[in-house]
Amino acid sequence: MNATPPAPPLDGATVLNDAETFHRRFNVFPTEAAYVAVTLWDAHAHLVECFETTPRIAFLSPEPGSGKSRALEIVELLTPRPVSTVSASANALYRLVDSAAGLPTVLFDEVDTIFGPKAGADEALRGFLNAGYRRIGGALRCVGEGSNQNAQVFGSYCAVAMAGLGSLPDTVLTRSVIIRMRKRAPNERVEPYRQRIHEKQGHELRDQLAAWADTVRDQVADAWPEMPDGVTDRPADVWEPLLAVADAAGGDWPARARTACLELISAAHDNDEASLGVRLLTDLRDRVFCGADRVPTAVILEGLLAMDDAPWGDLDDKPINSRTLARLLAQYVTPANKPIKPRGIRTPSGFPKGYYAEDLTDAWTRYCPAPPEESATSATSATPQVSGGESVADGATAIRHTSAETATPLFPVAG
């Protein structure tokens, strides 16, 4: 009796192509890069034990009806041991990850209800998402009954996909591949999804992904994929598993993966809202100091409050004041590695407190985006103009009456 010939080896590029095609049937993603990233993420979930980190993937949109939940449904079909939830406790998730069944793929829908502004901060759940991003993450819990308690570490490392409205905490976003979903345009069509028909098809693709993953597990575990130029630190941690999968698959996936990596990292930065501290530093550099070497606190506050497009008039329901200014700036340090603090400034009419550009220069260099192309000494409506005998209060008033063409720094630029 003739033996059945062995099945031909699975081609990784073909398996990924089929998974991507399956997504395209039901999902309209905003860019080609998104299809690449989501497909690689599906595959990485079958190899998650091989990596030091597992990136989260986040489907986010400003409005309902943008296809986020459908994206999670398709991801669920293609990933191993999926567990879908819209509400879960951190303790339950820790125990799920530690179960004997193997690492789950956790899918959070409506994640904005957990982290949104009306939900309050769920620090335990946020801790699970952050700690589980790295293999070494976990939670120390007491287990037992009554006085018979023992400390036990629960693992949290597992693949996590999320969908929600708005945004997520920065600590979660920086560990995620971010897909900004949109409502479908009238000319964008998808195939109607029917679970009882398409679930079987998805599971067949899932099994192919799993079978292929088994053939490249050792290769991927030892891989050190080459990162695109400029991709370092946290973005490199996020993308390293996906690039390792792409390199193992071959075909055009290595090139497509690196193109997607650069595109989605750039898009994530474009959508980042700078922290309040970075926003303050940038506004001070570009719209208050404008080349001056020192500015009194009163004039700084006047300039900040004159910016209609800035948050300084409404911080916790009140305008920024000298104490808040000092608290925000004290988070950063001078070139001498000391907290930035107000210092006395000699003026013709007194010795008020204020800030020196030399104290802020190091923070400007490290935290702020590149300055505008305009000259560093060009003024804006927030640039004070004070002549020889004016008081600080007079200088602050002058802000409102100085045009951008004629304004000069409050004090001479050191040179």
C-alpha positions in Angstrom: 0.0 0.0 0.0 1.4 3.3 -1.1 2.0 5.9 1.6 0.3 9.2 1.3 2.9 11.7 0.0 3.8 14.4 2.5 2.1 17.7 2.2 4.2 20.4 0.5 5.8 22.9 2.9 3.8 25.9 3.7 5.0 29.1 2.0 4.9 31.9 4.6 4.3 34.7 2.1 1.3 32.9 0.6 -0.2 32.2 4.0 0.1 35.9 4.9 -1.3 36.9 1.6 -4.3 34.8 2.2 -4.8 36.3 5.7 -4.5 39.8 4.3 -7.1 39.0 1.6 -9.5 37.7 4.2 -9.2 41.0 6.1 -9.8 43.0 2.9 -13.1 41.1 2.4 -14.6 42.5 5.6 -12.4 45.5 6.7 -11.7 48.8 5.2 -8.5 50.0 6.8 -7.3 53.6 6.3 -4.0 52.7 4.5 -2.2 49.9 2.9 0.2 49.9 5.8 -2.6 49.0 8.1 -3.4 45.8 6.2 0.2 44.8 6.4 0.5 45.6 10.1 -2.7 43.8 11.1 -1.8 40.7 9.1 1.6 40.5 10.7 0.1 41.1 14.1 -2.3 38.1 13.5 0.7 35.9 12.7 2.8 37.2 15.5 0.1 36.0 18.0 0.9 32.4 16.9 4.6 33.1 17.8 4.2 35.3 20.8 6.3 32.9 23.0 9.3 33.6 20.7 9.6 37.3 21.5 10.6 39.6 24.3 7.7 41.9 23.6 4.3 41.7 22.1 2.9 44.9 20.7 -0.7 45.8 21.3 -2.8 46.7 18.3 -5.3 49.4 18.8 -8.2 50.2 16.4 -9.3 53.7 17.3 -11.8 56.2 15.8 -13.4 59.5 16.7 -16.9 58.2 15.9 -18.9 55.0 16.2 -19.6 52.9 13.1 -16.0 53.0 11.8 -15.4 49.2 11.6 -13.4 48.8 14.8 -15.5 45.9 16.2 -15.5 44.2 12.8 -11.8 44.4 12.7 -11.6 42.7 16.1 -14.0 40.0 14.9 -11.7 39.1 12.0 -8.6 39.2 14.2 -10.4 36.9 16.6 -10.9 34.3 13.8 -7.2 34.3 12.9 -5.5 34.3 16.2 -4.9 31.5 18.8 -7.1 31.0 21.9 -9.0 34.3 21.5 -10.8 35.7 24.5 -13.2 38.7 23.7 -14.3 41.0 26.4 -15.8 44.5 26.9 -15.3 44.3 30.7 -12.8 42.4 32.7 -10.9 42.7 36.0 -7.1 42.7 36.0 -7.1 39.8 38.5 -9.3 37.7 36.1 -6.9 38.5 33.2 -3.8 37.6 35.2 -5.4 34.2 36.0 -6.4 33.7 32.4 -2.8 34.2 31.2 -1.5 31.8 33.8 -4.0 29.0 32.9 -2.8 25.7 31.6 -4.6 26.2 28.3 -1.8 28.4 26.9 -1.4 32.1 26.3 -4.6 33.7 25.2 -5.1 36.4 22.6 -7.1 39.1 24.6 -9.5 41.2 22.5 -10.9 44.3 24.3 -13.8 46.0 22.5 -15.2 49.4 23.7 -11.9 49.9 25.5 -12.8 53.6 25.8 -15.3 52.7 28.5 -12.3 51.5 30.6 -9.9 54.4 29.9 -12.3 57.1 28.7 -12.8 60.4 30.5 -16.0 59.2 32.1 -14.6 55.9 33.3 -11.9 57.1 35.7 -8.5 55.6 35.8 -8.4 51.9 36.1 -4.8 51.6 37.2 -4.9 47.8 37.8 -6.1 47.1 34.3 -3.7 49.7 32.8 -0.9 47.9 34.7 -2.0 44.6 33.2 -1.8 46.0 29.7 1.6 47.7 30.3 3.2 44.8 32.2 2.0 42.2 29.7 3.8 43.9 26.9 7.1 42.5 28.0 7.7 38.8 28.8 9.1 39.7 32.2 5.9 41.5 33.3 3.6 40.2 36.0 1.7 40.9 39.1 2.5 40.0 42.7 -0.6 38.8 44.5 -1.4 37.1 47.8 -3.3 33.8 47.4 -4.7 31.5 49.9 -7.4 31.5 52.6 -7.5 33.4 55.9 -4.1 33.8 57.4 -2.6 31.1 55.2 -1.5 33.5 52.5 1.4 33.1 50.1 2.8 35.6 47.6 2.5 34.5 44.0 3.6 36.1 40.7 1.0 36.0 38.0 2.2 36.4 34.4 0.6 39.0 32.1 2.5 38.5 28.9 0.1 37.9 26.0 -1.1 39.4 22.8 -3.8 42.1 23.2 -5.9 43.8 20.6 -8.1 46.8 21.4 -10.9 48.8 19.8 -12.4 52.0 21.1 -13.4 55.6 20.6 -11.0 58.5 21.0 -7.6 57.7 22.4 -5.9 55.7 25.1 -3.4 56.5 27.9 0.0 57.3 26.5 1.5 54.3 28.4 -0.7 52.1 26.3 -0.4 53.9 23.0 3.3 53.8 23.0 3.2 50.1 23.3 0.7 49.7 20.4 0.5 49.6 16.6 -2.2 52.3 16.1 -4.8 51.9 13.3 -6.9 55.1 13.0 -10.2 53.8 11.6 -12.7 55.9 9.6 -16.3 55.5 8.5 -16.5 53.9 5.1 -17.0 56.3 2.2 -19.9 55.6 -0.2 -17.5 54.0 -2.7 -15.9 51.7 -0.2 -17.6 48.4 -0.1 -17.0 45.3 2.0 -18.5 41.8 1.9 -21.3 41.3 4.5 -19.9 39.3 7.4 -21.9 36.2 8.4 -20.4 34.3 11.4 -21.9 31.0 10.6 -20.5 31.1 7.0 -17.2 32.9 7.5 -16.1 31.6 10.9 -15.1 28.3 9.4 -13.1 30.0 6.6 -11.3 32.2 9.1 -10.5 29.2 11.3 -9.0 27.4 8.3 -6.7 30.4 7.8 -5.9 30.4 11.5 -4.8 26.8 11.3 -2.6 27.6 8.3 -1.0 30.5 10.2 -0.4 28.2 13.2 1.0 25.4 11.0 3.4 27.8 9.3 4.4 29.4 12.6 5.5 26.0 13.9 7.9 25.7 10.9 9.6 29.0 11.6 9.5 29.1 15.4 13.2 28.5 15.9 14.1 30.9 13.2 12.0 33.7 14.6 13.1 33.1 18.2 16.7 33.7 17.1 16.0 36.6 14.8 17.3 40.2 15.1 15.5 41.9 12.3 17.1 45.0 10.8 15.2 48.1 11.8 14.5 50.9 9.3 16.6 54.0 9.8 15.5 56.1 12.7 13.4 53.4 14.4 14.8 53.0 17.9 13.7 52.6 21.5 10.0 51.9 22.1 8.9 51.9 18.4 11.7 49.4 17.7 10.4 47.2 20.6 6.9 47.4 19.1 7.9 46.5 15.6 10.6 44.0 16.1 8.3 41.0 16.4 6.3 42.0 13.3 9.4 42.5 11.2 10.7 39.1 12.4 7.5 37.5 11.1 7.8 39.4 7.8 11.4 38.3 7.3 10.5 34.6 8.0 7.6 34.8 5.5 9.8 36.2 2.7 8.4 37.3 -0.6 7.6 41.0 -0.6 6.7 41.0 3.1 10.0 42.2 4.5 9.9 45.3 2.3 6.2 45.9 2.9 6.6 45.5 6.6 9.4 48.1 6.8 7.4 50.6 4.7 4.4 50.1 6.9 6.6 50.4 10.0 7.8 53.9 9.0 4.4 55.0 7.9 2.5 54.0 11.0 5.2 55.3 13.4 5.1 58.7 11.6 1.3 58.7 11.7 1.3 57.9 15.4 3.6 60.8 16.1 1.5 63.1 14.0 -1.5 62.2 16.1 0.3 62.5 19.4 -0.8 65.3 21.7 2.3 66.6 23.5 2.2 66.5 27.2 1.3 69.6 29.0 4.9 70.1 30.0 6.2 69.8 26.5 3.5 72.1 25.2 4.5 74.7 27.8 8.2 74.4 26.9 7.5 74.8 23.2 5.2 77.8 23.7 7.8 79.5 25.9 10.5 79.0 23.3 8.5 79.9 20.2 5.9 82.4 21.4 7.2 84.0 24.6 11.0 84.1 24.8 11.5 84.3 21.0 15.2 84.9 21.5 15.1 86.9 24.7 17.5 85.7 27.4 15.2 86.3 30.4 11.5 87.1 30.9 9.7 88.0 34.2 7.0 85.6 35.4 4.3 88.2 35.0 5.1 88.8 31.4 5.3 85.0 30.7 1.8 84.5 32.2 0.5 87.5 30.2 1.9 85.9 27.0 0.6 82.4 27.7 -2.9 83.7 28.5 -3.0 85.7 25.3 -2.8 82.5 23.2 -6.3 81.6 22.2 -5.3 78.2 20.8 -3.5 77.1 24.0 -4.8 75.4 27.2 -3.3 78.0 29.5 -6.5 79.9 30.2 -8.3 76.8 31.6 -6.1 74.4 33.6 -8.4 72.5 35.9 -11.0 75.3 35.5 -8.7 78.1 36.2 -6.0 80.0 34.3 -2.3 79.2 34.7 -0.6 81.1 37.5 2.9 81.5 38.8 2.6 78.5 41.1 1.4 76.2 38.3 4.0 77.6 36.0 6.7 76.8 38.5 5.4 73.3 39.2 5.3 72.4 35.5 8.8 73.7 34.8 10.3 72.1 37.9 9.8 68.7 36.3 12.6 69.6 33.9 16.2 70.4 34.6 18.8 73.0 33.7 22.0 72.2 31.9 23.5 71.8 35.4 21.0 69.1 36.1 19.0 71.1 38.7 15.2 71.7 38.6 14.2 74.8 36.6 13.2 77.5 39.0 12.3 81.2 38.8 15.2 83.5 39.6 15.5 87.2 40.2 15.6 89.5 37.1 17.0 93.0 37.4 14.9 95.6 35.6 14.9 99.4 35.7 11.9 99.4 38.0 12.7 96.5 40.3 13.9 92.9 40.8 11.0 90.6 39.9 11.1 86.8 39.6 11.3 85.3 36.2 13.0 82.6 34.0 16.2 82.6 32.1 16.6 81.1 28.6 19.9 79.5 29.7 18.0 77.4 32.3 15.5 76.3 29.7 17.8 75.5 26.8 18.6 71.9 27.7 14.9 71.1 28.1 14.1 72.8 24.8 16.7 70.8 23.0 15.6 67.4 24.5 11.8 67.6 24.6 10.6 70.2 22.0 10.0 69.6 18.3 12.3 71.4 15.9 11.6 75.2 16.0 9.7 76.8 13.2 11.6 77.8 10.1 11.2 81.4 11.0 14.0 83.2 12.7 14.3 82.4 16.4 14.0 86.1 17.2 10.9 86.8 15.2 8.1 87.8 17.5 4.5 86.8 17.7 1.5 88.4 19.4 2.7 87.0 22.6 6.2 88.6 22.5 6.6 91.4 25.0 8.2 94.7 24.1 9.7 96.8 26.9 11.8 99.9 26.5 14.2 101.3 29.0 12.1 102.7 31.9 9.0 100.6 31.7 7.9 98.4 34.6 7.2 94.7 34.3 3.5 95.4 34.4 3.8 98.0 31.6 5.8 95.4 29.6 3.0 92.9 30.0 0.4 95.4 28.7 2.6 96.1 25.7 2.1 92.5 24.5 -1.4 93.4 23.4 -0.4 96.4 21.5 2.7 95.1 19.6 2.5 93.8 16.0 4.4 90.8 14.9 6.4 93.0 12.6 7.7 95.5 15.2 7.9 93.4 18.3 11.3 92.8 19.9 12.3 90.6 22.8 11.7 91.8 26.4 15.4 91.7 27.2 18.4 91.6 24.9 19.6 88.3 23.6 22.8 87.3 25.2 25.6 87.4 22.7 
